[in-house]
Amino acid sequence: MAILMGVLKLNSVFATAVTFTILWLLICVRRRDLLVPGLVTGLVFAGIALFVYSIFLNMFVSQQELQTFWLLHGSKLGITILGKVPLSELIWFFATGTFLSIFELFVNKRKYQATES
């Protein structure tokens, strides 16, 4: 992550997403049982973020406020969907969810166990 940000000057949101995605994939190469749980969690995280951001940003944040506070606004990396929802944030939530949801299981050599509803 430090190399991506410091040397390659990649934005921290994308540096984190790239790093977490690579780590998630490396873990899944060694532990295939963690692929689906990580993927599902990443999708759920991104889905929750999409829901919350679409309500909050579209209803309570003006375009001027978004331009003032969002560093990627107006750049090539500042793509938005569903109004004002930054795609970069959804990518970050997805990558974070995939990696962090399985990291503890991998480190402690525990198996994923789905709970019954």
N, C-alpha and C positions, 0 to 999 in steps of 0.2 A: 504494500500500500504506500509506503514511504517512497519507493522508487517511482510508482505511478504518479504520485503527487509532486514530489520534489524534482525528479529528473525529467519526467515526461510532461509535467505541468498539467496533468489531468485533474479535472474538478473532483473534489473530495467525494461527492455523491457517486460519481462514476467509478472512482478509484476503489471505493468500498464495495460497490456492486460487482466489479470485475474480480476483486480479491475474494469476496465471499463466494462467487459463482465458481471460481477455480478451486477453492478449498472444498466446496460442496461436491464438485465433480471428482476430485481426488479421493475424497472419503468414499464416494459411491463406487469408485473403481475397486476399492478394497472391501467395501461392505454394500453389496447390491441390495440388501434388505432395507437400506436407508434411503434409496432413491425415491421411491413413491411417497413415503412420509414427508421427506424434505420438499418434494415437488408440490404436494398438496398443501403443506403449510405455507409455502411461498405464494401459491395462488390465493389462499385464504387471506394472508396478510395484505397482498396487493388489492384484493377485492374489498376488504374492510377500508383500506386507505382510499380507494376509489370512491366508495360510498361517502365516507366522512369528508374527504376533500371536495367532492362535487357539491355537497350541500353547503359546507362552510365557505369555500372560496367563491362559489357562484352567488350565494345569498348575502354574504357579509363582508366581502372584500371587493373594493372598487378596483378597476383596471389600473388607476394611478397608484394605489397602495401596492398592488402586485408588482408594478414596475419599480417601485421604490425599494421593496424588501426582498424580492426574489432575484438573486444574483444572475441567474441564467436567462432572465427575461430579455427577449429580443435577440438572443444569440442562436446559433445553429443548434445548440443543445437545449434550447428553451421551448421545445414542442409541447403544446397542450392538447388535451382531449376533453370532450364533454364540457366545453366552455373554458374554464381556467385551470383545469387539473393538470399539473406538470407531469408529463410522461416520465421524466427523470426520477421523480419521487416514487412512482409506481414501480419502476425498475429497481430502485433502492429497496423498497419494502419486499419485493419478490426475492431478491438476492439475499437479503438479511433473513427472511423467513426460511429459505431453503437451508442455509448454513446453520444458523443458530438453533434450529429445531432438532437437528441431529448431532450436533457437536458433542454434547454431553454423553449421548448414547455411545458415540464412537470412542471417546476418550476413556470412558469407564467400561468399555467392552460389554455393554448391555444390549439386549435385543429389543427391538421395537415391539411393543404390545399394544394393540388397539383396544380401547375400552369398549365395552358393550353398552349400547344405549337402551 
